[in-house]
């Protein structure tokens, strides 16, 4: 298993998941209390798959420190996502907008860290 290939695969999966996250945030900030359950579950499953891939790679072949930082950030974002799902979405309560923003900000920072770690050639001049 090659670490760069794992990181690049995770970036692609997280990017697809992020599209769902952006749609869900748009739904919430558009005035609806929560997004459709199917979209929330797809977002969670895709993110969990990418995170599992990163954790497995970290434990087996090793990852650069920036990718490990991204992994930790994604774990924190995942905890926030599970919290929103179990405490708000499943109880049919409106998702707190501040929590949606914090969840998204942590995930975006993690995504950018992983992106830089996966394609370091783009960042060097």
trRosetta pair geometry for C-beta under 8 A, 3 or more apart (Angstrom, degrees):
i j d omega theta_ij theta_ji phi_ij phi_ji
1 5 7.4 -135 -173 67 64 113
1 6 6.2 44 171 -53 107 121
1 57 6.5 -139 138 -114 133 87
1 60 6.6 47 53 105 139 130
1 61 5.1 -137 86 -34 102 143
2 5 4.3 71 76 10 103 111
2 6 6.9 -177 88 -11 52 85
2 61 7.5 -158 -127 169 12 165
3 6 5.6 -58 -149 37 33 112
3 7 6.2 29 157 -17 69 107
3 57 6.0 124 -121 179 70 123
3 61 5.4 -155 -65 114 88 122
3 62 6.5 -49 -82 88 135 62
3 63 5.6 164 -151 -106 120 60
3 64 7.3 124 149 -17 143 79
3 67 7.5 172 177 43 111 170
4 7 5.7 -55 -146 39 32 109
4 8 6.1 30 156 -18 67 108
4 118 6.3 120 -154 -153 67 63
5 8 5.8 -54 -143 39 29 110
5 9 6.2 32 155 -20 63 106
6 9 5.8 -56 -149 36 28 111
6 10 6.3 27 153 -18 63 107
6 53 5.9 -173 -166 161 93 102
6 54 7.1 141 149 -96 108 48
6 56 7.9 -139 -150 81 138 93
6 57 4.2 135 144 -86 163 150
6 61 7.4 154 -3 53 148 134
6 63 7.7 -102 88 -93 126 105
7 10 5.6 -55 -148 38 32 112
7 11 6.4 38 152 -25 65 102
7 54 7.4 67 -102 -107 63 90
7 57 7.5 -144 -52 106 70 166
7 63 6.9 125 -70 -137 112 110
7 67 5.5 -81 -106 -117 126 135
7 114 6.1 -167 -164 -171 97 89
7 117 5.8 -115 -158 108 152 100
7 118 3.7 -162 126 -96 114 96
8 11 5.5 -46 -148 30 34 116
8 12 6.7 34 153 -18 63 101
8 118 4.8 145 -72 -173 63 125
8 119 7.3 85 -96 -54 98 88
9 12 5.8 -54 -154 34 33 110
9 13 6.5 28 152 -14 66 106
9 50 7.8 -168 121 -124 74 82
9 53 6.4 -105 99 165 113 158
10 13 5.7 -56 -145 40 34 109
10 14 6.0 32 156 -17 68 108
10 50 4.3 113 -149 -164 76 92
10 51 7.8 106 -146 -65 117 28
10 53 5.1 -165 -81 87 101 124
10 54 5.2 68 -112 -58 159 97
10 114 6.4 -95 104 -176 115 142
10 118 7.6 -157 59 -79 93 138
11 14 5.8 -57 -144 41 27 109
11 15 6.2 32 154 -26 63 106
11 111 7.4 107 -134 -157 74 78
11 114 5.7 -177 -84 126 89 112
11 115 5.7 108 -128 -92 128 68
11 118 5.2 -103 -33 21 137 168
12 15 5.6 -52 -148 31 29 114
12 16 6.7 29 154 -17 62 102
13 16 5.9 -53 -153 34 33 110
13 17 6.4 32 150 -16 65 108
13 46 5.7 -167 178 -179 90 89
13 47 7.9 160 136 -93 98 29
13 49 5.9 -114 -177 93 148 106
13 50 3.8 -178 93 -75 124 110
13 53 7.4 111 30 19 152 144
14 17 5.4 -56 -146 42 35 114
14 18 6.1 44 151 -30 67 103
14 46 7.7 156 -95 138 31 99
14 47 6.7 65 -115 -116 71 69
14 50 4.8 174 -54 150 81 171
14 74 7.7 -87 -108 -112 132 130
14 107 7.9 -173 -166 -177 112 100
14 111 5.6 -173 137 -111 136 100
14 114 7.0 79 29 75 159 153
15 18 5.4 -47 -146 28 31 117
15 19 7.1 41 151 -25 59 93
15 111 7.6 118 -76 -152 65 127
16 19 5.9 -44 -162 20 35 113
16 20 7.4 31 144 -9 61 100
16 46 5.9 -116 94 -170 103 150
17 20 5.7 -56 -163 37 42 111
17 21 6.4 43 143 -22 71 105
17 42 8.0 -168 -120 132 73 73
17 43 5.4 107 -161 -150 83 61
17 46 3.8 -173 -80 102 104 121
17 47 4.6 138 -171 -60 160 78
17 50 6.8 -116 -4 2 141 136
18 21 5.1 -51 -146 36 39 117
18 22 6.3 43 154 -22 69 99
18 107 7.2 171 -103 139 94 124
18 108 7.9 97 -131 -91 126 73
18 111 6.7 40 -73 -95 140 158
19 22 5.8 -50 -150 33 31 111
19 23 6.5 32 150 -17 62 105
20 23 5.6 -54 -149 37 34 112
20 24 6.2 33 153 -19 67 106
20 39 5.7 -178 -159 -174 105 87
20 42 5.8 -152 -120 97 160 104
20 43 4.0 -155 112 -84 131 97
20 46 7.2 125 21 35 141 140
21 24 5.7 -54 -146 37 31 110
21 25 6.3 32 155 -19 65 104
21 43 5.6 124 -63 -147 71 132
21 104 6.4 152 160 -108 123 93
21 107 7.0 -114 -157 99 171 159
22 25 5.7 -52 -146 36 31 111
22 26 6.4 35 152 -21 63 106
23 26 5.6 -55 -152 36 31 115
23 27 6.5 34 150 -22 64 102
23 35 7.2 95 116 -131 84 139
23 39 6.6 -102 99 -169 123 141
24 27 5.5 -50 -150 32 35 113
24 28 6.4 31 153 -16 66 104
24 35 3.9 -67 -131 -43 87 156
24 39 6.0 172 -76 127 100 121
24 40 6.4 100 -113 -84 142 74
24 43 6.5 -42 -21 -42 142 161
24 100 7.9 -149 120 -143 97 120
25 28 5.7 -54 -147 38 34 109
25 29 6.0 17 160 -4 69 111
25 100 5.7 146 -116 166 87 124
25 104 6.2 34 -81 -72 143 145
26 29 6.2 -60 -135 49 26 98
26 30 5.7 35 157 -30 62 114
27 30 5.6 -59 -145 34 24 117
27 32 5.1 -43 168 53 85 124
27 34 7.7 23 118 151 119 23
27 35 4.5 108 70 -97 149 84
27 36 7.8 -121 -136 -6 170 71
28 32 6.6 -85 -98 72 33 75
28 33 7.6 0 -127 169 74 16
28 34 6.9 12 -94 -110 93 33
28 35 6.7 -59 -46 -44 86 86
28 94 7.9 122 -147 -169 93 82
28 95 5.4 -57 -124 63 135 120
28 97 6.6 165 143 -102 117 76
28 100 5.6 -174 91 -87 161 167
29 97 6.7 91 -90 -128 80 114
29 100 7.8 -155 -48 99 92 152
32 35 7.3 98 100 -83 126 42
33 92 7.4 53 110 177 140 61
33 93 7.1 -132 174 149 124 27
33 94 3.7 -98 -144 -96 92 75
33 95 6.9 132 167 6 59 68
34 40 7.5 -11 170 -56 102 142
34 88 6.8 166 -87 135 127 98
34 89 5.1 146 -155 -118 148 75
34 92 7.3 -130 19 -139 138 43
34 93 7.8 78 -42 79 125 38
34 94 6.7 -159 -42 -127 81 39
34 95 5.3 110 -98 -22 82 102
35 39 5.1 -85 147 79 122 125
35 40 5.4 146 79 -53 108 95
35 89 8.0 -28 47 -121 72 118
36 39 4.6 84 69 8 92 106
36 40 7.0 -165 92 -6 47 87
37 40 5.6 -59 -148 39 34 111
37 41 6.1 31 157 -18 69 108
37 89 7.2 132 -106 168 77 116
38 41 5.9 -56 -146 38 29 109
38 42 6.3 30 155 -19 64 107
39 42 5.8 -52 -144 36 31 111
39 43 6.3 34 155 -20 63 107
40 43 5.7 -55 -149 36 29 114
40 44 6.3 27 154 -16 64 109
40 85 6.4 150 162 -108 128 102
40 89 6.0 153 -170 -148 171 158
41 44 5.7 -56 -146 40 32 111
41 45 6.1 30 157 -19 67 108
42 45 5.9 -55 -141 38 29 108
42 46 6.2 26 161 -15 64 108
43 46 6.2 -59 -147 38 24 106
43 47 6.3 19 158 -14 61 112
43 81 7.8 -142 120 -152 107 136
44 47 5.9 -60 -145 41 27 109
44 48 6.0 28 158 -20 65 110
44 81 6.0 167 -105 149 93 131
44 82 7.8 104 -136 -78 126 66
44 85 6.8 25 -77 -67 147 151
45 48 5.7 -55 -143 38 28 111
45 49 6.4 33 155 -23 63 104
46 49 5.7 -52 -150 31 31 113
46 50 6.6 25 155 -13 64 105
47 50 5.9 -57 -150 39 32 107
47 51 6.1 29 154 -17 67 111
47 74 7.3 -168 -176 -166 98 106
47 77 7.7 -109 -174 111 140 113
47 78 6.5 178 133 -96 121 94
47 81 7.0 85 82 18 157 175
47 107 7.9 -53 -130 -131 132 128
48 51 5.7 -56 -141 41 30 111
48 52 6.1 35 157 -23 65 106
48 78 7.0 104 -89 -132 73 127
49 52 5.8 -54 -147 34 27 112
49 53 6.6 31 152 -21 61 105
50 53 5.6 -53 -153 33 32 115
50 54 6.6 31 151 -17 64 104
50 74 7.6 -111 105 -161 101 152
51 54 5.7 -53 -150 36 35 111
51 55 6.3 32 154 -17 67 106
51 71 7.2 123 -147 -145 75 74
51 74 5.0 -168 -105 136 106 129
51 75 6.9 134 -159 -75 130 61
51 78 6.0 13 -72 -60 171 143
52 55 5.8 -54 -143 38 31 109
52 56 6.2 34 156 -20 65 107
53 56 5.9 -55 -146 36 27 111
53 57 6.4 24 156 -16 63 108
54 57 5.8 -58 -147 39 30 109
54 58 6.2 33 154 -23 65 107
54 63 7.0 18 -164 -67 80 160
54 67 6.9 -154 -149 170 109 100
54 70 7.3 -112 -151 101 152 100
54 71 4.7 -170 140 -103 129 106
54 74 6.9 85 52 53 155 151
54 114 7.6 -69 -103 -117 138 129
55 58 5.6 -52 -146 34 31 114
55 59 6.4 22 157 -13 64 109
55 71 6.4 138 -74 -160 65 127
56 59 6.0 -64 -150 41 28 105
56 60 6.1 2 162 -1 67 118
57 60 6.1 -70 -134 48 27 96
57 61 5.5 -39 -162 45 71 101
57 62 7.6 -64 153 55 73 16
57 63 5.6 76 118 -60 105 107
58 62 6.8 35 -148 -130 41 28
58 63 4.8 -47 -94 6 75 116
58 67 7.6 -165 -83 119 99 104
58 68 6.1 112 -124 -104 125 86
58 71 6.0 1 -50 -66 147 174
63 67 3.9 -106 165 92 120 128
63 68 5.4 153 87 -55 110 77
63 71 7.1 109 71 -26 158 134
63 117 7.3 41 174 164 100 143
64 67 4.9 92 59 9 76 103
64 68 7.2 -139 100 -6 39 87
64 117 5.0 -172 67 -150 123 109
65 68 5.4 -52 -147 36 37 114
65 69 6.4 43 152 -22 66 100
66 69 5.5 -47 -151 32 34 115
66 70 6.6 39 148 -20 63 102
66 113 5.2 -158 176 -176 86 90
66 114 7.7 173 133 -85 89 31
66 116 6.0 -82 159 91 150 104
66 117 4.0 -174 93 -75 109 110
67 70 5.3 -47 -149 35 37 116
67 71 6.4 44 149 -25 64 101
67 113 7.3 167 -92 136 31 94
67 114 5.9 71 -123 -119 71 69
67 117 4.0 -179 -57 143 85 161
67 118 7.3 100 -92 -54 113 72
68 71 5.4 -47 -149 31 35 116
68 72 6.6 37 152 -18 64 100
69 72 5.8 -53 -152 34 33 110
69 73 6.5 31 150 -17 65 106
69 110 7.8 -159 125 -122 70 69
69 113 5.3 -107 94 -179 106 153
70 73 5.6 -57 -149 39 33 112
70 74 6.2 33 153 -19 67 106
70 110 4.5 111 -155 -166 68 72
70 111 7.3 116 -148 -64 114 15
70 113 3.9 -169 -73 93 96 112
70 114 3.8 136 -172 -56 165 85
70 117 6.5 -125 -6 12 136 138
71 74 5.7 -54 -147 37 30 111
71 75 6.5 36 151 -22 64 101
71 110 7.7 145 -37 -155 13 114
71 114 7.9 104 -49 -84 60 109
72 75 5.6 -50 -151 30 33 114
72 76 6.7 33 150 -17 64 102
72 110 7.9 -156 72 -111 53 112
73 76 5.7 -53 -152 36 35 112
73 77 6.3 34 150 -17 67 105
73 106 5.5 -168 -173 177 90 84
73 107 7.4 160 142 -98 100 28
73 109 5.7 -123 -161 93 153 96
73 110 3.3 -168 99 -80 121 105
73 113 6.7 116 20 28 144 141
74 77 5.4 -50 -143 39 36 113
74 78 6.1 42 153 -25 66 103
74 107 6.8 67 -111 -121 65 69
74 110 4.6 154 -54 171 74 156
74 114 7.9 35 -42 -43 126 135
75 78 5.6 -52 -148 34 30 115
75 79 6.6 34 152 -21 62 101
76 79 5.7 -50 -152 31 32 112
76 80 6.7 32 149 -15 62 104
76 106 5.4 -107 101 180 111 146
77 80 5.6 -56 -154 38 35 113
77 81 6.3 38 149 -22 67 105
77 103 5.7 102 -150 -162 79 67
77 106 4.4 -176 -76 102 92 112
77 107 4.1 109 -138 -69 157 83
77 110 6.2 -110 -10 7 135 145
78 81 5.4 -51 -146 36 34 114
78 82 6.3 34 155 -17 67 103
79 82 5.9 -52 -147 37 30 109
79 83 6.3 35 151 -22 63 107
80 83 5.5 -53 -146 36 32 115
80 84 6.4 31 155 -18 65 103
80 99 6.8 -175 -170 -176 106 91
80 102 6.6 -143 -142 105 153 99
80 103 4.2 -167 122 -100 133 94
80 106 6.8 121 10 43 148 143
81 84 5.8 -52 -147 35 31 109
81 85 6.3 30 154 -19 64 107
81 103 5.9 116 -66 -153 70 132
82 85 5.6 -55 -146 37 31 113
82 86 6.1 15 163 -7 68 111
83 86 6.4 -63 -139 45 23 97
83 87 5.6 -10 175 11 63 122
83 99 7.7 -116 101 -169 114 134
84 87 6.7 -70 -125 52 17 90
84 88 5.3 -38 -167 37 59 121
84 89 6.2 59 139 -19 74 104
84 95 5.7 34 -163 -134 112 108
84 96 7.9 -126 -117 35 97 81
84 99 5.9 161 -88 132 109 128
84 100 7.3 93 -119 -80 151 66
84 103 6.6 -35 -25 -58 140 155
85 88 7.4 -42 -82 54 5 77
85 89 4.7 -36 -138 38 46 129
85 90 6.3 53 158 -23 64 99
86 89 7.6 14 -21 47 16 89
86 90 5.8 -11 -134 21 34 130
87 90 7.8 59 2 43 12 95
87 91 6.7 -28 173 7 31 127
87 93 7.6 -49 138 50 61 132
88 91 6.2 -79 -144 47 16 100
88 93 4.6 -99 -146 75 66 99
88 94 7.0 -57 -167 93 114 25
88 95 5.0 110 133 -97 149 61
88 96 7.1 -131 -90 -6 152 75
88 99 8.0 158 -19 75 153 150
89 92 7.7 25 175 -73 30 31
89 93 7.8 -73 -46 50 18 69
89 95 6.7 15 -65 -72 79 104
95 99 6.6 -122 174 72 83 112
95 100 5.6 78 136 -57 121 111
96 99 4.1 74 77 7 104 110
96 100 6.9 -171 92 -11 54 82
97 100 5.5 -51 -150 33 37 115
97 101 6.4 35 153 -18 67 105
98 101 5.7 -56 -151 38 33 112
98 102 6.3 32 152 -19 67 105
99 102 5.7 -49 -141 37 34 110
99 103 6.1 39 156 -20 65 106
100 103 5.8 -56 -148 38 27 113
100 104 6.3 24 154 -16 63 110
101 104 5.7 -56 -144 40 29 110
101 105 6.1 31 157 -22 65 107
102 105 5.8 -53 -143 35 29 111
102 106 6.5 27 159 -16 63 105
103 106 6.3 -60 -152 36 25 107
103 107 6.4 20 154 -14 62 113
104 107 5.7 -62 -147 42 30 110
104 108 6.1 30 157 -21 68 108
105 108 5.8 -53 -143 35 29 110
105 109 6.4 28 157 -17 63 105
106 109 6.0 -56 -150 37 29 109
106 110 6.4 29 152 -16 64 109
107 110 5.6 -56 -148 40 32 113
107 111 6.1 36 153 -24 66 105
108 111 5.5 -50 -144 34 32 114
108 112 6.4 31 156 -18 64 103
109 112 5.9 -53 -148 36 31 109
109 113 6.5 33 152 -19 63 105
110 113 5.7 -55 -149 36 32 112
110 114 6.3 28 155 -16 66 107
111 114 5.8 -58 -148 39 30 109
111 115 6.1 35 153 -25 65 107
112 115 5.5 -50 -144 33 32 116
112 116 6.5 31 157 -16 64 104
113 116 6.0 -58 -152 37 29 107
113 117 6.3 24 153 -15 64 111
114 117 5.6 -58 -145 41 33 111
114 118 5.9 29 158 -20 69 111
115 118 5.9 -58 -141 37 25 107
115 119 6.5 -27 174 31 62 102
116 119 7.2 -82 -136 62 20 69
116 120 6.8 56 166 -97 61 61
116 122 7.9 -120 -124 72 56 100
116 123 5.4 46 -146 -51 92 148
117 120 6.8 -3 -149 -62 25 92
119 122 4.8 26 133 6 110 115
119 123 7.6 124 107 -13 74 90
120 123 5.7 -64 -159 38 49 108
120 124 6.5 40 152 -21 80 106
121 124 6.2 -59 -145 33 34 104
